[in-house]
């Protein structure tokens, strides 16, 4: 019997949230899960919020995760982790990329990027991991693979075997980018 599992991937346009969603979806399908996905792309091309909700179970009737319903929140940016934290189960895990991307109000000077985000989340969530995914991606050879580094970290928290993830990566990522993405996935998984 497949254990139900709800995941939210949250980030900012351009961070590869949607590619990560495709890889996760493919891995879950390969494992035999029924999967429902909901994506919100608010002004994503201009640095807006991007949210994917993925529900995995033997049978899923709705793609939407309720507040306090997510087993894991994978955040590609710190402020997005804070923004969506209320969706995490009390015993859930939040994985946060230690990166700040200023939203438009901060960029135009009408607001400030909030301080103390990680400290606040660590006080609220017992199971929290902060990852320097961008630095790891650079070490792997391409800063654009930070999303796949984070997927590698996520994979350890999910009921899907590493080999299945690797097969999904091969099927989703174009061949010319596959090797660096495989390296990034391994870096996150082995962290």
Residue pairs with C-beta under 8 A, 6 or more apart in sequence:
1 58
2 31
2 32
2 33
2 56
2 57
2 58
2 159
3 57
3 159
4 55
4 56
4 57
4 58
4 60
5 33
5 55
5 56
5 57
5 71
5 72
5 158
5 159
6 53
6 54
6 55
6 56
6 65
6 69
6 70
6 71
6 72
7 24
7 53
7 54
7 56
7 70
7 71
7 72
7 73
7 74
7 154
7 158
8 51
8 52
8 53
8 54
8 65
8 70
8 72
8 73
8 74
8 84
8 87
9 17
9 20
9 21
9 24
9 51
9 52
9 54
9 74
9 76
10 17
10 49
10 50
10 51
10 52
10 73
10 74
10 75
10 76
10 77
10 80
10 81
10 83
10 84
11 17
11 49
11 50
11 75
11 76
11 77
11 80
11 97
11 147
12 44
12 47
12 48
12 49
12 50
12 76
12 77
12 80
12 101
12 103
13 41
13 43
13 44
13 45
13 46
13 47
13 48
13 49
13 50
14 44
14 45
14 47
15 50
15 76
15 77
15 101
15 146
15 147
16 76
16 144
16 145
16 146
16 147
16 148
17 50
17 51
17 52
17 76
17 147
18 39
18 41
18 50
18 52
19 147
19 148
19 172
19 173
20 52
20 74
20 76
20 147
20 148
20 150
20 151
21 37
21 39
21 52
21 54
22 172
23 148
23 151
23 165
23 168
23 169
23 172
23 173
24 54
24 151
24 154
24 168
25 35
25 37
25 54
26 168
26 171
26 172
27 155
27 160
27 164
27 165
27 167
27 168
28 35
28 54
28 56
28 160
29 35
30 160
30 164
30 167
30 168
31 159
31 160
31 161
31 164
33 56
33 57
33 58
34 56
34 57
34 58
34 59
34 60
35 54
35 55
35 56
35 60
36 54
36 55
36 60
36 61
36 62
36 63
37 52
37 53
37 54
37 55
37 63
38 52
38 53
38 63
38 64
39 50
39 51
39 52
39 53
40 49
40 50
40 51
40 52
41 48
41 50
42 48
42 49
42 50
43 49
44 50
46 104
47 101
47 103
47 104
48 103
48 104
49 80
49 83
51 84
53 63
53 64
53 65
53 70
55 62
55 63
55 64
55 65
65 87
66 87
67 86
67 87
68 86
68 87
68 88
68 89
68 90
69 87
69 89
70 87
70 88
70 89
70 92
71 89
71 92
71 93
71 157
72 88
72 92
72 93
72 94
72 95
72 154
72 157
72 158
73 81
73 84
73 85
73 87
73 88
73 92
73 93
73 94
73 95
74 95
74 150
74 151
74 153
74 154
75 81
75 84
75 94
75 95
75 96
75 97
76 97
76 99
76 133
76 146
76 147
76 150
77 97
77 99
77 100
77 101
78 96
78 97
78 98
78 99
78 100
78 117
78 118
79 100
79 101
79 103
79 113
79 114
79 117
81 94
81 96
81 117
81 121
82 114
82 117
82 120
82 121
85 94
85 121
85 124
85 125
88 94
88 125
91 126
91 127
92 125
92 127
93 125
93 127
93 128
93 129
93 157
94 121
94 125
94 127
94 128
94 129
95 128
95 129
95 131
95 150
95 153
95 154
95 157
96 118
96 121
96 128
96 129
96 130
96 131
97 131
97 132
97 133
97 134
97 146
97 150
98 118
98 130
98 131
98 132
98 133
98 134
99 133
99 134
99 146
100 113
102 113
103 111
103 113
105 111
106 112
106 113
118 130
121 128
122 128
122 130
129 153
131 149
131 150
131 153
131 188
131 191
133 146
133 147
133 149
133 150
133 153
133 188
134 143
134 146
136 146
136 149
136 184
136 187
136 188
136 191
137 143
137 144
137 145
137 146
137 148
137 149
137 184
137 187
139 187
140 149
140 180
140 183
140 184
140 187
141 180
141 183
142 177
142 180
142 184
145 180
145 181
145 183
145 184
146 184
148 169
148 173
148 181
148 184
148 185
148 188
149 184
149 185
149 187
149 188
150 188
151 165
151 185
151 188
152 165
152 184
152 185
152 186
152 187
152 188
152 189
152 190
152 191
153 188
153 189
153 191
154 188
155 162
155 165
155 185
155 188
155 189
156 189
162 189
165 185
165 189
166 182
166 185
169 178
169 181
169 182
169 185
170 178
173 181
